[in-house]
Amino acid sequence: MREFNRFYTNLIGALDYSRHLHTPYTLTEARVLYELVHAPRTDAADLRAALSVDAGQLSRMLARFEERGLVRRRPSELDARRVRVELTDEGREAARLLEERSQSAVGSLLDGVAANDRERLARSLRTARGILAGDGDRADGKTETDDTAEGAGAGRVRLRGPRPGDLGWIVERNASVYAEEFGWDATYEALVARIVAEFAAEHDPAREAVWIAELDGRRAGCVMCVADGAPETARLRLLLVDPAARGHGVGERLVDECVGFARKAGYRWLVLWTNDVLAAARRLYQRAGFELEGEQRHRSFGHELTGQDWRLRL
């Protein structure tokens, strides 16, 4: 591992990031700009959690960005103890240039790699990421025949509709994963069972759907889109990525599929409810454009939790 790290960092110039991409920003600063441009309504606390950056270091970095006119900071409208961080127009332009130069650098790196070796390399990188991912796409599509963007040979993740046994699997995996990782009790399993039973008993296929994600032919995750009472509002429910499938983009594909379906079905809003302990899921929602509407403390599933309501205008 250490030998490969030395080889790769030398290869891509990560040890001298600013010179490598002809940018005044360090690697950590570039990562902060990347997070901000992909999650435009982000709190400083979320940045610290996403990037594992020391609070003091992040505060100094944001102060420098503010002096350069790249970001603005203000108290969150939902919680005055939190600091909302937003990119200015200058900040978005800086992030765009970094992304453009990063893409160009990777393209140059791959110029000398044969086409069949690129496919093999992509598969190997996904395998390494999946093995090493300790957090991944927690709880947090396309059609059954879809492949990933890298080409047919790399199409390991696909989404499909439910088959016999899949709805029971949704209940079992939700209960097992959340019990193991968060200690949630049987009341959560009961909640999931009620949601799934209601869908199975009666749903409108034109406006409600369930997707099962597969990775290499095995069930890897799920999500549900259901009507939410108001005729213009749908609700995203039961987003889950199995621990063994994290690091392959399963969560992002499930969210994208749900959003696309809701738009085609004629909804104007897509809402969801989650808890703040699900940090990786929140990042997925933010990147999809969801905005946090409110928080509330509650005791559920045997724990004191902070529930969050998110909304996306379609």
C-alpha positions as CSV (number, residue, x, y, z in Angstrom):
1,M,0.0,0.0,0.0
2,R,2.7,2.5,1.0
3,E,4.7,1.6,-2.1
4,F,1.7,2.3,-4.3
5,N,0.9,5.5,-2.5
6,R,4.4,6.8,-3.2
7,F,4.2,5.8,-6.9
8,Y,0.8,7.3,-7.5
9,T,1.4,10.6,-5.7
10,N,4.5,11.1,-7.7
11,L,2.7,10.1,-10.9
12,I,-0.1,12.7,-10.5
13,G,1.9,15.4,-8.9
14,A,-0.2,15.4,-5.7
15,L,2.8,16.3,-3.6
16,D,2.9,19.7,-5.5
17,Y,-0.7,20.2,-6.2
18,S,-0.6,23.9,-6.9
19,R,2.2,23.6,-9.5
20,H,0.6,20.5,-11.0
21,L,-2.6,22.2,-11.9
22,H,-1.2,25.8,-12.2
23,T,-3.5,26.9,-9.3
24,P,-2.9,29.0,-6.2
25,Y,-4.9,26.5,-4.1
26,T,-3.6,23.6,-2.0
27,L,-5.1,20.2,-2.3
28,T,-7.2,20.7,0.9
29,E,-8.4,24.1,-0.4
30,A,-9.4,22.6,-3.7
31,R,-11.3,19.8,-1.9
32,V,-13.3,22.5,0.1
33,L,-14.1,24.4,-3.2
34,Y,-15.2,21.1,-4.7
35,E,-17.6,20.3,-1.8
36,L,-19.0,23.8,-1.9
37,V,-19.8,23.8,-5.6
38,H,-21.5,20.4,-5.4
39,A,-23.4,21.2,-2.2
40,P,-24.2,24.9,-2.5
41,R,-26.0,25.1,0.9
42,T,-23.4,23.7,3.2
43,D,-22.6,24.4,6.9
44,A,-19.1,24.6,8.1
45,A,-19.8,21.6,10.4
46,D,-20.8,19.5,7.3
47,L,-17.5,20.5,5.6
48,R,-15.5,19.4,8.6
49,A,-17.3,16.0,8.7
50,A,-17.1,15.4,4.9
51,L,-13.4,16.3,4.6
52,S,-12.1,15.4,8.1
53,V,-10.6,18.8,8.4
54,D,-9.6,20.3,11.8
55,A,-12.0,23.0,12.9
56,G,-9.3,25.6,13.3
57,Q,-7.7,24.9,10.0
58,L,-11.0,25.1,8.2
59,S,-11.9,28.4,9.9
60,R,-8.6,29.9,8.8
61,M,-9.1,28.6,5.3
62,L,-12.6,30.0,5.0
63,A,-11.4,33.3,6.3
64,R,-8.8,33.4,3.5
65,F,-11.4,32.5,1.0
66,E,-13.7,35.3,2.3
67,E,-10.8,37.8,2.0
68,R,-10.4,36.8,-1.6
69,G,-14.1,37.1,-2.3
70,L,-14.6,33.4,-3.0
71,V,-17.1,32.6,-0.2
72,R,-19.5,34.4,2.2
73,R,-20.3,33.1,5.7
74,R,-23.5,33.8,7.7
75,P,-25.4,32.2,10.5
76,S,-27.7,29.4,9.4
77,E,-31.3,30.4,9.2
78,L,-32.2,27.0,10.8
79,D,-29.7,27.1,13.7
80,A,-27.8,30.3,14.6
81,R,-25.0,28.1,16.1
82,R,-24.1,26.8,12.7
83,V,-22.3,28.8,10.0
84,R,-23.6,28.6,6.4
85,V,-20.9,28.8,3.8
86,E,-21.7,29.7,0.2
87,L,-19.6,30.3,-2.9
88,T,-19.7,33.7,-4.6
89,D,-19.6,34.1,-8.4
90,E,-15.9,34.4,-8.1
91,G,-15.8,31.2,-6.0
92,R,-17.8,29.3,-8.5
93,E,-15.5,30.4,-11.3
94,A,-12.5,29.3,-9.3
95,A,-14.1,25.9,-8.7
96,R,-14.9,25.5,-12.4
97,L,-11.3,26.2,-13.4
98,L,-10.1,23.7,-10.9
99,E,-12.5,21.0,-12.2
100,E,-11.5,21.8,-15.8
101,R,-7.8,21.5,-15.1
102,S,-8.3,18.3,-13.0
103,Q,-10.1,16.7,-15.9
104,S,-7.4,17.8,-18.3
105,A,-4.7,16.4,-16.0
106,V,-6.4,13.0,-15.8
107,G,-7.0,13.0,-19.6
108,S,-3.3,13.6,-20.1
109,L,-2.5,10.8,-17.6
110,L,-4.6,8.3,-19.6
111,D,-3.5,9.4,-23.1
112,G,-0.9,6.7,-23.2
113,V,-3.2,3.9,-21.8
114,A,-4.7,1.6,-24.4
115,A,-8.5,1.4,-24.6
116,N,-8.8,-2.2,-23.3
117,D,-6.4,-1.3,-20.4
118,R,-8.5,1.7,-19.4
119,E,-11.5,-0.6,-18.9
120,R,-9.4,-3.0,-16.8
121,L,-8.0,0.0,-14.8
122,A,-11.4,1.3,-14.1
123,R,-12.6,-2.0,-12.8
124,S,-9.5,-2.4,-10.6
125,L,-10.0,1.1,-9.1
126,R,-13.7,0.4,-8.3
127,T,-12.6,-2.9,-6.7
128,A,-10.0,-1.2,-4.5
129,R,-12.4,1.6,-3.6
130,G,-15.1,-0.9,-2.6
131,I,-12.7,-2.9,-0.4
132,L,-11.2,0.1,1.3
133,A,-14.3,2.2,1.8
134,G,-15.1,2.3,5.5
135,D,-18.0,4.7,5.3
136,G,-19.2,4.9,1.6
137,D,-22.6,5.8,0.4
138,R,-24.7,5.1,3.5
139,A,-28.5,5.1,3.2
140,D,-28.1,6.5,2.8
141,G,-31.1,4.3,-11.7
142,K,-31.8,3.7,-14.9
143,T,-33.4,0.6,-16.4
144,E,-32.7,-3.0,-15.9
145,T,-30.4,-3.2,-18.9
146,D,-28.4,0.0,-18.2
147,D,-24.6,0.0,-17.8
148,T,-22.4,2.6,-16.1
149,A,-21.0,5.5,-18.1
150,E,-17.6,3.8,-18.5
151,G,-19.0,1.3,-21.1
152,A,-20.7,-2.0,-21.4
153,G,-17.8,-4.0,-20.0
154,A,-17.8,-1.8,-16.9
155,G,-21.6,-2.0,-16.3
156,R,-21.5,-3.5,-12.9
157,V,-24.3,-1.4,-11.3
158,R,-27.8,-1.5,-12.6
159,L,-31.3,-0.7,-11.4
160,R,-34.4,-2.7,-11.9
161,G,-38.0,-3.0,-10.6
162,P,-38.9,-5.3,-7.7
163,R,-39.2,-9.1,-8.1
164,P,-40.7,-11.6,-5.7
165,G,-38.7,-11.5,-2.5
166,D,-37.3,-8.0,-3.0
167,L,-39.7,-6.2,-0.8
168,G,-38.9,-8.6,2.0
169,W,-35.2,-8.0,1.4
170,I,-35.8,-4.2,1.8
171,V,-37.2,-4.7,5.2
172,E,-34.5,-7.2,6.3
173,R,-31.6,-5.1,5.1
174,N,-32.8,-1.9,6.5
175,A,-33.4,-3.5,9.9
176,S,-30.1,-5.3,9.9
177,V,-27.9,-2.5,8.7
178,Y,-29.3,0.2,11.0
179,A,-29.2,-2.2,14.0
180,E,-25.6,-3.1,13.4
181,E,-24.3,0.4,12.6
182,F,-26.5,2.6,14.8
183,G,-28.1,0.3,17.3
184,W,-31.6,1.0,16.2
185,D,-34.2,-1.3,17.7
186,A,-37.1,-3.3,16.2
187,T,-39.4,-0.3,16.0
188,Y,-37.4,0.8,12.9
189,E,-38.0,-2.6,11.3
190,A,-41.7,-2.2,12.1
191,L,-41.8,1.2,10.4
192,V,-40.0,-0.1,7.3
193,A,-42.4,-3.1,7.2
194,R,-45.4,-0.8,7.3
195,I,-44.1,1.4,4.5
196,V,-43.3,-1.6,2.3
197,A,-46.7,-3.2,3.0
198,E,-48.6,-0.1,2.1
199,F,-46.7,0.1,-1.2
200,A,-47.3,-3.6,-2.0
201,A,-51.0,-3.4,-1.1
202,E,-51.8,-0.4,-3.3
203,H,-49.8,2.0,-5.4
204,D,-50.1,3.9,-8.6
205,P,-47.4,2.6,-11.0
206,A,-47.6,5.8,-13.0
207,R,-46.7,7.9,-10.0
208,E,-45.0,5.6,-7.5
209,A,-42.1,3.1,-7.9
210,V,-39.4,1.0,-6.1
211,W,-36.0,0.3,-7.5
212,I,-33.5,-2.4,-6.6
213,A,-29.9,-1.7,-7.3
214,E,-27.7,-4.7,-8.3
215,L,-23.9,-4.8,-8.2
216,D,-22.4,-7.7,-10.1
217,G,-25.9,-9.3,-10.1
218,R,-26.4,-9.1,-6.4
219,R,-28.9,-6.8,-4.6
220,A,-26.9,-3.8,-3.4
221,G,-29.5,-1.1,-2.5
222,C,-33.0,0.3,-2.9
223,V,-35.1,3.4,-3.0
224,M,-38.8,4.2,-3.2
225,C,-40.7,7.2,-4.6
226,V,-44.3,7.5,-3.4
227,A,-47.1,10.2,-3.4
228,D,-47.0,12.4,-0.3
229,G,-50.6,13.5,0.0
230,A,-50.4,16.8,-1.9
231,P,-50.9,16.1,-5.6
232,E,-47.8,18.0,-6.6
233,T,-45.5,16.4,-4.0
234,A,-43.6,13.0,-4.0
235,R,-41.6,11.5,-1.2
236,L,-38.2,9.7,-1.4
237,R,-38.2,6.8,1.1
238,L,-36.0,3.9,2.3
239,L,-32.8,4.9,0.5
240,L,-30.2,2.2,1.4
241,V,-26.9,1.1,0.1
242,D,-25.8,-2.3,1.4
243,P,-22.4,-2.1,3.2
244,A,-20.8,-4.5,0.8
245,A,-21.7,-2.3,-2.2
246,R,-20.4,1.0,-0.9
247,G,-18.0,3.0,-2.9
248,H,-19.5,2.2,-6.3
249,G,-21.8,5.1,-6.7
250,V,-24.9,3.1,-6.0
251,G,-26.5,5.7,-3.7
252,E,-26.0,8.5,-6.3
253,R,-27.7,6.4,-9.0
254,L,-30.6,5.6,-6.8
255,V,-31.2,9.2,-5.9
256,D,-30.9,10.3,-9.5
257,E,-33.4,7.7,-10.6
258,C,-35.9,8.7,-8.0
259,V,-35.5,12.4,-8.9
260,G,-35.9,11.7,-12.7
261,F,-39.0,9.5,-12.1
262,A,-40.7,12.2,-10.0
263,R,-40.1,14.8,-12.7
264,K,-41.5,12.6,-15.4
265,A,-44.5,11.8,-13.2
266,G,-45.4,15.5,-13.1
267,Y,-44.5,16.3,-9.4
268,R,-43.3,19.8,-8.6
269,W,-41.6,18.8,-5.3
270,L,-39.7,15.9,-3.9
271,V,-39.3,15.7,-0.1
272,L,-37.7,13.3,2.3
273,W,-37.1,12.8,6.0
274,T,-33.8,11.6,7.5
275,N,-31.7,11.9,10.6
276,D,-28.5,13.9,11.0
277,V,-26.4,10.9,12.0
278,L,-26.7,9.7,8.3
279,A,-23.9,12.1,7.1
280,A,-23.1,10.3,3.8
281,A,-26.8,10.3,2.9
282,R,-27.0,14.0,3.5
283,R,-24.1,14.6,1.2
284,L,-26.0,12.7,-1.5
285,Y,-29.1,14.8,-1.0
286,Q,-27.2,18.0,-1.1
287,R,-25.4,17.1,-4.3
288,A,-28.8,16.3,-5.9
289,G,-30.0,19.8,-5.0
290,F,-32.2,19.1,-1.9
291,E,-32.4,21.9,0.6
292,L,-32.8,21.4,4.4
293,E,-36.1,22.9,5.5
294,G,-36.1,22.1,9.2
295,E,-34.8,20.0,12.1
296,Q,-36.4,18.6,15.2
297,R,-35.2,16.5,18.1
298,H,-37.1,13.2,18.7
299,R,-36.7,9.9,20.4
300,S,-37.2,7.0,18.0
301,F,-35.8,3.5,17.4
302,G,-34.4,3.5,20.9
303,H,-32.2,6.7,20.6
304,E,-32.3,10.5,20.9
305,L,-32.1,11.7,17.3
306,T,-32.3,14.9,15.2
307,G,-34.7,14.5,12.3
308,Q,-34.3,16.5,9.2
309,D,-36.8,17.5,6.5
310,W,-35.3,18.1,3.0
311,R,-37.1,19.4,-0.2
312,L,-36.2,19.6,-3.9
313,R,-38.0,21.7,-6.4
314,L,-38.3,19.6,-9.6
